[in-house]
Amino acid sequence: MPALPHTVPVDAAILRDLLARRDELVRAITAGMASDDWDQVMTPFEGLLVAIKRLEESLEAVVRWTV
């Protein structure tokens, strides 16, 4: 992947989703620590990975547009 400019446009909905999924994962980790039930962490973790992938795809689109 070519280097990105220091500032790129990001879809606000993608960013909000990423932050919400991060918060959900933090809550699940906290609950998992309290209950010693780590299975409940996997779904929020997978959701965060999906949100990160969407952000990566939007950045790749910016690179294609600017190159």
Buried (B, 14 or more C-beta within 10 A) or exposed (E): EEEEEEEEEEEEEBBEBBEEBBEBBEEBBEBBEEEEEEEEBEEBBEBBEEBBEBBEEBBEEBBEEEE
